[in-house]
Amino acid sequence: MNIREVQAALLSRGYDPGPVDGLMGLMTRAAIVSFQRAAGLYPDGVAGPKTWLAFRAGNPVEPEPAPPRQSMSAIGIAALIGREARRLTAYLDSVGIWTIGIGHTAAAGAPVPYRGLTITRPECDAIFARDIVQYEDAVRRAITVSLAEHQFDALGSICYNIGTGGLAGSSFVKLINTRAEPAAIRKAILAWKKPSEIISRRTAEAAQFQTPYSLRLPKARSTDAQPIKVAA
């Protein structure tokens, strides 16, 4: 089976791989990861032999009936990658935590970054596709009201930075769920401003939450001259 067939198989089982275009993009990898987890397979985001067998067997572990699962859009993913960057060699972040790939730390699961660790770009994207699922899930769990695409994307980006526990206990989540005034939500988002290096990112995320993509694409950081670019 080719990538287009993978995408079609994912769609038939209730997963969203993005456009059925035959390209192994981040949304397709994320959908494969979700399928693999439901099937009890190792979630590496690669449609290998065991994953093929699960597809051909009809995957007895079907997703439970539920409202459509909102996920980060291609614009939201591009903005998040712009904020985190893509690093193929492990490094210490601004608070001294070993990090690799697209903002991946040990808190997100394997692999555990350490001094000297290197990965390839495909490995980097596969790790990100696994990582992003838990943060999207955290936003779905925390928010009890409907969200526009740009709002869900902004919360996914914030959660990726402050963690699932930080999101769940935040004041801005409580304000969103009570449909508070936009100014109050923005102020609560901007309260997450440590270390100081994060302020330009947080300001961009607050603007992303409040601004539909039809009006303006988000910036990775508020200090950027231009909005993020999304591959055609």
ROSE-4610 file (N, C-alpha, C; in Angstrom, 1 decimal, always signed):
// ROSE-4610
residu = [M/M/M/N/N/N/I/I/I/R/R/R/E/E/E/V/V/V/Q/Q/Q/A/A/A/A/A/A/L/L/L/L/L/L/S/S/S/R/R/R/G/G/G/Y/Y/Y/D/D/D/P/P/P/G/G/G/P/P/P/V/V/V/D/D/D/G/G/G/L/L/L/M/M/M/G/G/G/L/L/L/M/M/M/T/T/T/R/R/R/A/A/A/A/A/A/I/I/I/V/V/V/S/S/S/F/F/F/Q/Q/Q/R/R/R/A/A/A/A/A/A/G/G/G/L/L/L/Y/Y/Y/P/P/P/D/D/D/G/G/G/V/V/V/A/A/A/G/G/G/P/P/P/K/K/K/T/T/T/W/W/W/L/L/L/A/A/A/F/F/F/R/R/R/A/A/A/G/G/G/N/N/N/P/P/P/V/V/V/E/E/E/P/P/P/E/E/E/P/P/P/A/A/A/P/P/P/P/P/P/R/R/R/Q/Q/Q/S/S/S/M/M/M/S/S/S/A/A/A/I/I/I/G/G/G/I/I/I/A/A/A/A/A/A/L/L/L/I/I/I/G/G/G/R/R/R/E/E/E/A/A/A/R/R/R/R/R/R/L/L/L/T/T/T/A/A/A/Y/Y/Y/L/L/L/D/D/D/S/S/S/V/V/V/G/G/G/I/I/I/W/W/W/T/T/T/I/I/I/G/G/G/I/I/I/G/G/G/H/H/H/T/T/T/A/A/A/A/A/A/A/A/A/G/G/G/A/A/A/P/P/P/V/V/V/P/P/P/Y/Y/Y/R/R/R/G/G/G/L/L/L/T/T/T/I/I/I/T/T/T/R/R/R/P/P/P/E/E/E/C/C/C/D/D/D/A/A/A/I/I/I/F/F/F/A/A/A/R/R/R/D/D/D/I/I/I/V/V/V/Q/Q/Q/Y/Y/Y/E/E/E/D/D/D/A/A/A/V/V/V/R/R/R/R/R/R/A/A/A/I/I/I/T/T/T/V/V/V/S/S/S/L/L/L/A/A/A/E/E/E/H/H/H/Q/Q/Q/F/F/F/D/D/D/A/A/A/L/L/L/G/G/G/S/S/S/I/I/I/C/C/C/Y/Y/Y/N/N/N/I/I/I/G/G/G/T/T/T/G/G/G/G/G/G/L/L/L/A/A/A/G/G/G/S/S/S/S/S/S/F/F/F/V/V/V/K/K/K/L/L/L/I/I/I/N/N/N/T/T/T/R/R/R/A/A/A/E/E/E/P/P/P/A/A/A/A/A/A/I/I/I/R/R/R/K/K/K/A/A/A/I/I/I/L/L/L/A/A/A/W/W/W/K/K/K/K/K/K/P/P/P/S/S/S/E/E/E/I/I/I/I/I/I/S/S/S/R/R/R/R/R/R/T/T/T/A/A/A/E/E/E/A/A/A/A/A/A/Q/Q/Q/F/F/F/Q/Q/Q/T/T/T/P/P/P/Y/Y/Y/S/S/S/L/L/L/R/R/R/L/L/L/P/P/P/K/K/K/A/A/A/R/R/R/S/S/S/T/T/T/D/D/D/A/A/A/Q/Q/Q/P/P/P/I/I/I/K/K/K/V/V/V/A/A/A/A/A/A]
num = [1/1/1/2/2/2/3/3/3/4/4/4/5/5/5/6/6/6/7/7/7/8/8/8/9/9/9/10/10/10/11/11/11/12/12/12/13/13/13/14/14/14/15/15/15/16/16/16/17/17/17/18/18/18/19/19/19/20/20/20/21/21/21/22/22/22/23/23/23/24/24/24/25/25/25/26/26/26/27/27/27/28/28/28/29/29/29/30/30/30/31/31/31/32/32/32/33/33/33/34/34/34/35/35/35/36/36/36/37/37/37/38/38/38/39/39/39/40/40/40/41/41/41/42/42/42/43/43/43/44/44/44/45/45/45/46/46/46/47/47/47/48/48/48/49/49/49/50/50/50/51/51/51/52/52/52/53/53/53/54/54/54/55/55/55/56/56/56/57/57/57/58/58/58/59/59/59/60/60/60/61/61/61/62/62/62/63/63/63/64/64/64/65/65/65/66/66/66/67/67/67/68/68/68/69/69/69/70/70/70/71/71/71/72/72/72/73/73/73/74/74/74/75/75/75/76/76/76/77/77/77/78/78/78/79/79/79/80/80/80/81/81/81/82/82/82/83/83/83/84/84/84/85/85/85/86/86/86/87/87/87/88/88/88/89/89/89/90/90/90/91/91/91/92/92/92/93/93/93/94/94/94/95/95/95/96/96/96/97/97/97/98/98/98/99/99/99/100/100/100/101/101/101/102/102/102/103/103/103/104/104/104/105/105/105/106/106/106/107/107/107/108/108/108/109/109/109/110/110/110/111/111/111/112/112/112/113/113/113/114/114/114/115/115/115/116/116/116/117/117/117/118/118/118/119/119/119/120/120/120/121/121/121/122/122/122/123/123/123/124/124/124/125/125/125/126/126/126/127/127/127/128/128/128/129/129/129/130/130/130/131/131/131/132/132/132/133/133/133/134/134/134/135/135/135/136/136/136/137/137/137/138/138/138/139/139/139/140/140/140/141/141/141/142/142/142/143/143/143/144/144/144/145/145/145/146/146/146/147/147/147/148/148/148/149/149/149/150/150/150/151/151/151/152/152/152/153/153/153/154/154/154/155/155/155/156/156/156/157/157/157/158/158/158/159/159/159/160/160/160/161/161/161/162/162/162/163/163/163/164/164/164/165/165/165/166/166/166/167/167/167/168/168/168/169/169/169/170/170/170/171/171/171/172/172/172/173/173/173/174/174/174/175/175/175/176/176/176/177/177/177/178/178/178/179/179/179/180/180/180/181/181/181/182/182/182/183/183/183/184/184/184/185/185/185/186/186/186/187/187/187/188/188/188/189/189/189/190/190/190/191/191/191/192/192/192/193/193/193/194/194/194/195/195/195/196/196/196/197/197/197/198/198/198/199/199/199/200/200/200/201/201/201/202/202/202/203/203/203/204/204/204/205/205/205/206/206/206/207/207/207/208/208/208/209/209/209/210/210/210/211/211/211/212/212/212/213/213/213/214/214/214/215/215/215/216/216/216/217/217/217/218/218/218/219/219/219/220/220/220/221/221/221/222/222/222/223/223/223/224/224/224/225/225/225/226/226/226/227/227/227/228/228/228/229/229/229/230/230/230/231/231/231/232/232/232]
x = [+0.8/+0.0/+0.9/+0.5/+1.2/+0.6/+1.2/+0.8/-0.7/-1.1/-2.5/-3.5/-3.1/-3.9/-3.9/-2.7/-2.7/-3.7/-3.6/-4.5/-6.0/-6.3/-7.7/-8.1/-7.2/-7.5/-7.7/-6.9/-7.1/-8.4/-8.8/-10.1/-11.2/-11.1/-12.2/-12.4/-11.3/-11.4/-11.6/-11.9/-12.2/-11.1/-9.9/-8.8/-8.6/-8.0/-7.9/-6.4/-6.1/-4.7/-4.4/-5.4/-5.3/-5.6/-5.2/-5.5/-5.1/-5.9/-5.5/-4.7/-3.4/-2.6/-1.4/-1.2/-0.1/+1.2/+1.1/+2.3/+2.3/+3.5/+3.6/+3.9/+2.8/+2.9/+2.8/+2.8/+2.7/+1.4/+0.3/-1.0/-1.2/-0.6/-0.7/+0.1/+1.2/+2.0/+1.3/+0.7/-0.1/-1.3/-2.0/-3.1/-2.6/-1.4/-0.9/-0.5/+0.0/+0.3/-0.9/-2.0/-3.3/-3.8/-3.7/-4.2/-3.3/-2.0/-1.1/-1.4/-1.7/-2.0/-3.2/-4.3/-5.5/-5.4/-4.4/-4.2/-3.2/-2.7/-1.7/-0.4/+0.0/+1.3/+2.2/+3.5/+4.4/+4.1/+3.8/+3.4/+4.6/+5.2/+6.4/+6.0/+4.7/+4.3/+4.7/+5.2/+5.6/+4.7/+4.2/+3.3/+4.1/+4.7/+5.5/+4.6/+5.3/+4.5/+3.4/+3.7/+2.7/+1.5/+1.8/+0.7/-0.1/+0.5/-0.2/-1.1/-0.6/-1.4/-2.6/-2.5/-3.6/-4.6/-4.2/-5.1/-5.8/-5.1/-5.7/-6.7/-6.4/-7.3/-8.5/-8.6/-9.7/-9.6/-8.5/-8.2/-9.4/-9.5/-10.7/-10.8/-9.8/-9.9/-10.3/-11.6/-12.0/-12.2/-12.0/-12.2/-13.7/-13.8/-15.2/-16.0/-17.3/-18.1/-17.9/-17.7/-17.5/-17.6/-17.8/-17.8/-16.5/-16.6/-15.3/-14.2/-13.0/-11.9/-11.2/-11.1/-10.5/-9.0/-8.2/-6.8/-6.1/-4.8/-4.2/-4.1/-4.4/-4.4/-2.9/-2.8/-1.5/-0.9/-1.7/-1.2/-0.7/-1.5/-1.1/+0.2/+0.3/+1.5/+2.7/+2.6/+3.7/+4.1/+3.1/+3.4/+4.1/+3.7/+4.4/+5.8/+6.0/+7.4/+8.2/+7.6/+8.4/+8.8/+8.0/+8.3/+9.3/+9.3/+10.2/+11.5/+11.4/+12.5/+12.7/+13.5/+13.8/+15.3/+15.7/+17.1/+17.4/+18.4/+18.7/+19.8/+20.4/+21.4/+20.8/+21.0/+20.5/+21.1/+20.3/+20.8/+20.1/+20.7/+20.0/+19.1/+17.9/+17.0/+17.2/+16.4/+16.7/+16.6/+16.0/+15.9/+16.8/+17.7/+18.6/+18.1/+17.1/+16.6/+17.1/+17.6/+18.0/+16.8/+17.0/+15.9/+16.5/+15.6/+16.0/+14.8/+15.0/+13.9/+13.1/+11.8/+10.9/+10.4/+11.3/+11.0/+10.8/+11.3/+11.1/+12.0/+11.4/+12.1/+11.7/+12.4/+12.1/+10.6/+10.1/+8.7/+7.7/+8.0/+7.1/+7.2/+8.3/+8.5/+9.8/+9.9/+11.1/+11.2/+12.4/+13.7/+14.1/+14.9/+15.3/+16.6/+16.5/+17.6/+18.8/+20.0/+21.2/+22.3/+23.3/+24.4/+25.0/+25.1/+25.7/+24.6/+23.4/+22.4/+22.1/+22.0/+21.6/+20.5/+19.7/+18.6/+18.5/+17.9/+17.7/+16.4/+16.2/+15.0/+13.7/+13.7/+12.5/+12.3/+13.3/+13.1/+12.6/+13.0/+12.6/+11.1/+10.6/+9.2/+8.4/+8.9/+8.1/+8.0/+9.0/+8.9/+7.9/+7.9/+6.9/+5.5/+5.3/+4.0/+3.4/+4.3/+3.9/+3.6/+4.5/+4.4/+3.1/+2.8/+1.7/+0.4/+0.2/-1.1/-1.5/-0.5/-0.9/-1.3/-0.7/-1.0/-2.4/-2.7/-4.0/-5.1/-4.8/-5.7/-5.9/-4.9/-5.0/-5.9/-5.8/-6.7/-8.1/-8.3/-9.7/-10.3/-9.5/-10.0/-10.3/-9.4/-9.5/-10.6/-10.9/-11.8/-13.2/-14.2/-15.6/-16.5/-16.0/-16.7/-16.1/-16.9/-16.4/-15.3/-14.3/-13.2/-13.1/-12.7/-12.4/-11.0/-10.7/-9.4/-8.3/-8.2/-7.1/-7.0/-8.1/-8.1/-7.5/-8.0/-7.5/-6.0/-5.5/-4.1/-3.3/-3.8/-3.0/-2.9/-4.0/-3.9/-3.0/-3.0/-2.1/-0.6/-0.3/+1.0/+1.4/+0.5/+0.7/+1.0/+0.1/+0.2/+1.6/+2.0/+3.3/+4.4/+4.2/+5.3/+5.1/+3.9/+3.8/+3.4/+3.1/+2.8/+1.3/+0.9/-0.5/-1.1/-0.3/-0.7/-0.9/+0.1/+0.0/-1.3/-1.6/-2.8/-4.0/-4.1/-5.3/-5.6/-4.6/-4.8/-4.7/-4.7/-4.5/-5.8/-5.6/-6.7/-7.4/-6.5/-7.1/-8.0/-7.8/-8.7/-10.1/-10.0/-11.3/-12.0/-11.3/-12.0/-12.6/-11.8/-12.4/-13.6/-13.6/-14.8/-16.0/-15.8/-16.9/-17.2/-16.6/-16.8/-16.5/-15.4/-15.1/-14.7/-14.6/-14.2/-12.8/-12.6/-11.3/-10.2/-10.4/-9.3/-8.8/-9.8/-9.4/-8.7/-9.1/-8.4/-7.0/-6.8/-5.5/-4.6/-5.1/-4.3/-3.8/-4.7/-4.4/-3.4/-3.5/-2.5/-1.1/-1.1/+0.2/+0.8/+0.0/+0.6/+1.7/+1.6/+2.7/+3.9/+4.7/+5.7/+7.2/+7.4/+8.7/+9.2/+10.4/+11.4/+11.1/+11.9/+11.6/+11.7/+12.5/+12.6/+11.3/+10.4/+9.1/+8.1/+8.3/+7.3/+6.8/+7.8/+7.4/+6.6/+6.9/+6.1/+4.7/+4.6/+3.3/+2.4/+3.0/+2.3/+1.7/+2.5/+2.1/+1.0/+1.1/+0.0/-1.3/-1.2/-2.4/-3.1/-2.3/-2.8/-3.4/-2.8/-3.3/-4.7/-4.8/-6.1/-7.2/-6.9/-7.9/-8.1/-7.3/-7.4/-7.6/-8.8/-9.1/-8.0/-7.7/-6.8/-7.2/-8.5/-9.0/-8.6/-8.3/-7.9/-6.4/-5.7/-4.2/-3.6/-2.6/-1.9/-1.0/-0.8/-0.1/+1.4/+2.1/+3.5/+4.1/+5.3/+5.9/+6.2/+6.6/+6.9/+6.4/+5.9/+5.4/+6.5/+7.7/+8.8/+9.2/+8.6/+8.9/+8.4/+9.1/+8.6/+7.4/+7.3/+6.3/+5.6/+4.4/+3.7/+4.4/+4.0/+4.6/+4.2/+5.0/+4.7/+4.2/+3.2/+2.7/+2.9/+3.5/+3.8/+2.5/+2.5/+1.3/+1.0]
y = [-1.2/+0.0/+1.3/+2.3/+3.5/+4.5/+5.7/+6.7/+7.1/+7.2/+7.6/+6.5/+5.2/+4.1/+4.2/+4.5/+4.7/+5.7/+6.9/+8.0/+7.6/+6.9/+6.4/+5.4/+4.5/+3.5/+4.2/+5.3/+6.0/+6.7/+7.4/+8.0/+7.1/+5.9/+4.9/+4.4/+4.6/+4.2/+5.4/+6.5/+7.7/+8.5/+8.4/+9.2/+10.3/+11.4/+12.5/+12.6/+12.1/+12.3/+13.5/+14.4/+15.6/+15.3/+16.1/+15.8/+14.4/+13.7/+12.4/+12.7/+13.0/+13.5/+12.7/+11.6/+10.7/+11.2/+12.2/+12.8/+12.5/+12.1/+11.7/+13.0/+13.8/+15.0/+14.7/+15.8/+15.7/+15.2/+15.6/+15.2/+13.7/+13.2/+11.7/+11.0/+11.4/+10.7/+10.7/+11.9/+11.9/+10.9/+10.8/+9.9/+8.5/+8.1/+6.8/+6.5/+7.5/+7.3/+7.0/+7.7/+7.5/+6.1/+5.7/+4.3/+3.3/+3.4/+2.5/+2.3/+3.4/+3.3/+2.5/+2.8/+2.1/+0.6/+0.3/-1.1/-1.8/-1.1/-1.7/-1.9/-1.1/-1.1/+0.0/-0.1/+0.9/+2.1/+3.3/+4.5/+5.2/+4.7/+5.4/+6.2/+6.2/+7.1/+6.6/+5.3/+4.7/+3.5/+3.5/+2.5/+1.2/+0.5/-0.6/-1.9/-3.1/-4.3/-4.6/-4.3/-4.6/-3.7/-2.5/-1.5/-1.9/-2.4/-2.9/-4.0/-4.9/-6.1/-5.6/-4.6/-4.1/-3.5/-2.8/-2.2/-3.3/-4.3/-5.4/-6.3/-6.3/-7.1/-6.3/-5.1/-4.2/-3.5/-3.8/-3.1/-3.3/-4.4/-4.6/-3.5/-2.7/-1.7/-0.4/-0.2/+1.0/+2.2/+3.4/+4.5/+4.5/+4.9/+5.0/+6.1/+5.9/+7.0/+8.2/+9.3/+10.6/+11.7/+13.0/+14.1/+14.2/+14.8/+15.0/+15.5/+14.8/+15.2/+16.4/+17.5/+18.7/+18.5/+18.8/+18.7/+20.0/+20.1/+21.3/+21.3/+22.5/+22.6/+22.7/+22.7/+22.9/+24.2/+25.2/+26.6/+26.5/+25.9/+25.8/+25.0/+23.9/+23.1/+23.9/+24.7/+25.5/+26.6/+27.2/+28.2/+27.6/+26.4/+25.7/+25.4/+24.8/+24.5/+25.7/+26.8/+28.1/+28.6/+28.3/+28.7/+27.8/+26.5/+25.5/+25.3/+25.5/+25.2/+23.7/+23.3/+21.9/+21.7/+21.0/+20.8/+19.4/+19.0/+17.5/+17.1/+18.0/+17.7/+18.2/+17.3/+17.7/+19.0/+19.8/+21.1/+21.4/+22.3/+22.7/+23.9/+23.8/+25.0/+26.1/+27.1/+28.3/+28.1/+27.0/+26.7/+25.4/+25.0/+24.0/+22.6/+22.4/+21.0/+20.5/+19.3/+18.7/+18.5/+19.0/+19.1/+18.7/+18.1/+17.8/+17.8/+17.8/+17.8/+19.1/+18.9/+20.1/+20.3/+20.8/+21.0/+19.8/+18.7/+17.4/+17.3/+17.0/+16.7/+15.4/+14.9/+13.7/+13.6/+14.8/+14.9/+14.4/+14.4/+14.0/+12.5/+11.8/+10.4/+10.2/+8.9/+8.6/+9.4/+9.6/+9.3/+10.4/+9.9/+10.9/+11.6/+12.9/+13.7/+13.7/+13.7/+13.8/+14.4/+14.8/+15.5/+14.6/+15.1/+14.3/+13.5/+13.4/+12.7/+13.5/+12.7/+13.3/+12.4/+13.0/+12.3/+12.8/+12.1/+12.5/+13.4/+14.1/+14.9/+14.0/+12.8/+12.0/+11.5/+11.2/+10.8/+12.0/+13.2/+14.4/+14.5/+14.4/+14.6/+13.5/+12.3/+11.2/+11.4/+11.9/+12.1/+13.2/+14.3/+15.4/+14.9/+14.0/+13.5/+12.7/+12.0/+11.3/+12.2/+13.2/+14.2/+15.0/+15.5/+16.4/+15.9/+14.5/+13.9/+14.1/+14.0/+14.1/+15.6/+16.5/+17.9/+18.3/+17.8/+18.0/+17.3/+16.1/+15.5/+16.3/+16.9/+17.7/+18.9/+19.5/+20.7/+20.2/+19.1/+18.5/+18.3/+17.7/+17.4/+18.6/+19.7/+20.8/+21.8/+21.9/+22.9/+22.2/+22.9/+22.3/+23.1/+24.1/+24.9/+24.7/+25.1/+24.9/+26.0/+25.6/+26.4/+26.6/+27.8/+28.0/+27.4/+27.2/+26.5/+27.3/+28.6/+29.4/+29.3/+29.2/+29.1/+27.8/+26.7/+25.4/+25.3/+25.8/+25.8/+26.6/+27.8/+28.6/+27.8/+27.2/+26.4/+25.2/+24.6/+23.5/+23.9/+25.1/+25.6/+26.0/+26.6/+27.0/+25.7/+24.7/+23.5/+22.8/+22.8/+22.2/+22.8/+24.1/+24.8/+24.7/+24.8/+24.8/+23.4/+22.5/+21.1/+20.9/+19.6/+19.3/+19.7/+19.5/+19.9/+21.4/+22.2/+23.6/+24.1/+23.5/+23.9/+23.6/+22.4/+22.0/+22.9/+23.4/+24.2/+25.7/+26.1/+27.5/+28.3/+29.6/+30.5/+30.8/+30.8/+31.1/+30.0/+28.7/+27.7/+27.9/+28.2/+28.5/+29.7/+30.7/+31.8/+31.5/+30.7/+30.3/+29.4/+28.5/+27.7/+28.4/+29.6/+30.4/+31.6/+31.5/+32.5/+33.9/+34.1/+35.4/+36.3/+37.6/+38.6/+38.3/+38.6/+38.3/+39.0/+40.2/+40.9/+40.1/+39.6/+38.8/+37.5/+36.9/+35.6/+36.0/+37.1/+37.5/+37.8/+38.5/+38.8/+37.5/+36.6/+35.3/+34.5/+34.5/+33.8/+34.5/+35.8/+36.5/+36.5/+36.0/+35.8/+34.7/+33.8/+32.7/+33.3/+34.1/+34.9/+34.6/+33.5/+33.1/+31.8/+31.8/+32.9/+34.0/+35.1/+36.3/+36.0/+35.0/+34.7/+34.2/+33.9/+33.3/+34.4/+35.6/+36.6/+36.9/+37.0/+37.2/+36.1/+34.8/+33.7/+33.7/+34.0/+34.0/+35.1/+36.3/+37.4/+36.9/+36.2/+35.7/+34.7/+33.8/+32.8/+33.5/+34.5/+35.3/+35.9/+36.5/+37.1/+36.0/+34.9/+33.8/+33.3/+33.2/+32.8/+33.8/+35.0/+36.0/+36.4/+35.9/+36.4/+35.3/+35.3/+34.2/+34.3/+33.1/+33.1/+33.8/+34.0/+34.7/+36.2/+36.7/+38.1/+38.2/+37.3/+37.3/+36.0/+35.6/+34.4/+34.7/+33.7/+34.0/+34.2/+34.9/+34.9/+33.9/+33.4/+32.5/+33.3/+34.5/+35.4/+36.8/+37.5/+38.8/+39.8/+39.5/+40.3/+40.0/+39.0/+38.6/+39.7/+39.9/+40.9/+40.4/+39.1/+38.5/+37.4/+37.1/+35.8/+34.6/+33.5/+32.2/+31.9/+31.0/+30.6/+29.1/+28.8/+27.5/+26.9/+25.7/+25.1/+24.8/+25.0/+24.9/+23.4]
z = [+0.0/+0.0/+0.0/-0.8/-0.8/+0.2/+0.3/+1.3/+1.1/-0.1/-0.4/+0.2/+0.0/+0.6/+2.1/+2.7/+4.1/+4.6/+3.9/+4.3/+4.2/+3.1/+2.9/+4.0/+4.3/+5.4/+6.7/+7.0/+8.3/+8.3/+7.2/+7.1/+7.3/+6.8/+6.9/+8.3/+9.2/+10.6/+11.5/+11.0/+11.8/+12.2/+11.6/+11.9/+10.8/+11.2/+10.2/+9.8/+8.6/+8.1/+7.3/+7.3/+6.5/+5.0/+4.1/+2.6/+2.2/+1.4/+0.9/-0.4/-0.2/-1.3/-1.6/-0.9/-1.1/-0.5/+0.4/+1.0/+2.5/+3.0/+4.4/+5.2/+5.5/+6.2/+7.7/+8.5/+10.0/+10.4/+9.7/+10.1/+9.8/+8.7/+8.4/+9.5/+9.9/+10.9/+12.2/+12.6/+13.8/+13.8/+12.7/+12.6/+12.7/+12.1/+12.2/+13.6/+14.3/+15.8/+16.6/+16.3/+17.0/+16.7/+15.4/+15.0/+15.7/+15.7/+16.4/+17.8/+18.5/+19.9/+20.2/+19.4/+19.5/+19.2/+18.3/+17.9/+18.9/+19.9/+20.8/+20.2/+19.2/+18.5/+19.0/+18.8/+19.2/+18.3/+18.9/+18.1/+17.5/+16.5/+15.9/+14.7/+14.3/+13.1/+11.8/+11.7/+10.5/+10.1/+8.9/+8.5/+8.1/+9.1/+8.9/+8.8/+8.7/+8.5/+9.5/+10.8/+11.8/+11.7/+11.3/+11.1/+9.9/+8.8/+7.6/+8.0/+8.8/+9.2/+10.0/+10.8/+11.6/+10.6/+9.6/+8.6/+7.9/+7.5/+6.7/+7.5/+8.8/+9.7/+10.1/+9.6/+9.9/+11.3/+12.0/+13.3/+14.2/+15.0/+15.9/+16.9/+17.2/+18.2/+17.5/+17.2/+16.5/+17.5/+17.1/+18.0/+18.5/+19.7/+20.3/+19.6/+19.4/+18.8/+19.7/+19.0/+19.7/+18.7/+19.3/+18.3/+17.6/+16.4/+15.6/+16.5/+16.3/+17.2/+16.5/+17.2/+16.7/+16.9/+15.9/+16.0/+15.5/+15.7/+15.2/+13.7/+13.1/+11.7/+11.1/+9.8/+9.2/+9.6/+9.7/+10.1/+11.5/+12.4/+13.8/+14.0/+13.2/+13.3/+12.8/+11.7/+11.2/+12.2/+12.9/+13.9/+15.1/+15.5/+16.6/+16.3/+15.1/+14.7/+14.6/+14.1/+14.1/+15.4/+16.4/+17.8/+18.5/+18.1/+18.8/+18.0/+16.7/+15.8/+15.6/+14.7/+14.5/+14.7/+15.7/+16.1/+16.1/+15.4/+15.2/+16.2/+17.0/+18.0/+19.3/+20.4/+21.7/+22.2/+22.9/+23.4/+24.7/+25.5/+26.8/+26.4/+26.8/+26.6/+27.6/+27.5/+28.3/+29.8/+30.3/+31.7/+32.0/+31.1/+31.4/+31.2/+30.4/+30.2/+28.8/+28.8/+27.5/+26.6/+25.4/+24.4/+23.0/+22.1/+20.8/+19.9/+18.6/+17.6/+17.7/+17.7/+17.8/+19.2/+20.0/+21.4/+22.3/+21.9/+22.6/+23.8/+25.0/+26.2/+26.7/+27.8/+28.4/+28.9/+29.3/+29.8/+28.8/+27.5/+26.5/+26.2/+26.7/+26.5/+25.7/+25.2/+24.4/+23.1/+22.7/+23.3/+24.4/+25.3/+26.4/+25.8/+25.7/+25.1/+26.1/+25.6/+26.4/+25.6/+26.2/+25.5/+24.4/+23.2/+22.1/+21.3/+21.7/+21.0/+19.7/+18.6/+17.3/+16.7/+15.9/+15.2/+13.7/+12.9/+11.5/+11.4/+10.3/+10.2/+10.2/+9.4/+9.5/+11.0/+11.7/+13.1/+13.9/+13.7/+14.3/+14.1/+12.8/+12.5/+13.1/+13.2/+13.8/+15.3/+15.9/+17.4/+17.6/+16.8/+16.9/+16.7/+15.7/+15.4/+16.6/+17.3/+18.5/+19.6/+19.8/+20.9/+20.9/+19.7/+19.6/+20.0/+19.8/+20.2/+21.6/+22.5/+24.0/+24.3/+23.6/+23.9/+23.3/+22.1/+21.5/+22.4/+22.9/+23.9/+25.1/+25.6/+26.8/+26.6/+25.4/+25.1/+25.0/+24.4/+24.3/+25.7/+26.6/+27.9/+28.7/+28.5/+29.4/+29.0/+27.7/+27.2/+27.0/+27.5/+27.5/+26.5/+25.9/+24.9/+23.5/+22.5/+21.1/+20.9/+20.1/+19.7/+18.2/+17.8/+16.4/+16.1/+14.9/+14.5/+15.1/+15.0/+15.4/+17.0/+17.6/+19.1/+19.6/+19.0/+19.3/+19.1/+17.9/+17.6/+18.6/+19.0/+20.0/+21.3/+21.8/+23.0/+22.9/+21.7/+21.5/+21.6/+21.1/+21.1/+22.6/+23.3/+24.7/+25.5/+25.3/+26.1/+25.8/+24.6/+24.2/+25.0/+25.4/+26.1/+27.6/+28.2/+29.6/+30.2/+29.3/+29.8/+30.0/+30.0/+30.1/+31.5/+32.5/+33.9/+34.0/+33.4/+33.4/+32.7/+31.6/+30.9/+31.7/+32.2/+32.9/+34.1/+34.8/+36.0/+35.8/+34.5/+34.2/+34.4/+34.7/+34.8/+33.5/+32.4/+31.1/+30.6/+31.0/+30.6/+31.3/+32.6/+33.3/+32.7/+32.2/+31.6/+30.3/+29.5/+28.2/+28.4/+29.4/+29.6/+30.1/+30.7/+31.1/+30.1/+29.0/+27.9/+28.4/+29.1/+29.6/+28.5/+28.8/+27.9/+27.3/+26.0/+25.3/+26.0/+26.5/+27.2/+28.5/+29.2/+30.4/+30.0/+28.9/+28.5/+28.1/+27.3/+26.8/+28.0/+29.0/+30.2/+30.9/+31.0/+31.7/+31.0/+29.6/+28.8/+29.0/+29.0/+29.1/+30.5/+31.5/+32.8/+32.8/+31.8/+31.7/+31.0/+31.7/+31.0/+31.5/+32.2/+32.6/+31.9/+31.5/+31.6/+30.6/+30.7/+29.9/+28.4/+28.1/+26.6/+26.0/+26.8/+26.3/+26.0/+26.4/+26.3/+24.9/+23.9/+22.5/+21.9/+22.4/+21.9/+22.5/+23.8/+24.5/+23.9/+23.6/+23.0/+21.6/+20.9/+19.6/+19.7/+20.7/+21.0/+21.4/+22.2/+22.7/+21.5/+20.6/+19.4/+18.5/+18.4/+17.5/+18.1/+19.4/+20.0/+19.6/+19.5/+19.3/+17.8/+16.9/+15.5/+14.6/+13.9/+12.9/+11.8/+11.2/+10.1/+8.9/+8.7/+7.6/+7.7/+8.9/+9.0/+9.0/+9.6/+9.7/+10.1/+9.4/+9.9/+11.1/+12.0/+13.2/+12.9/+13.9/+13.9/+14.8/+14.6/+15.6/+16.9/+16.7/+17.9/+17.5/+18.5/+18.2/+17.6/+17.9/+17.4/+15.9/+15.4/+14.0/+13.0/+11.9/+11.0/+10.2/+9.9/+9.1/+9.8/+9.4/+9.9/+9.4/+9.9/+9.5/+8.1/+7.4/+6.1/+6.2/+5.4/+5.4/+4.0/+3.9/+2.7/+1.9/+0.6/-0.3/-0.4]
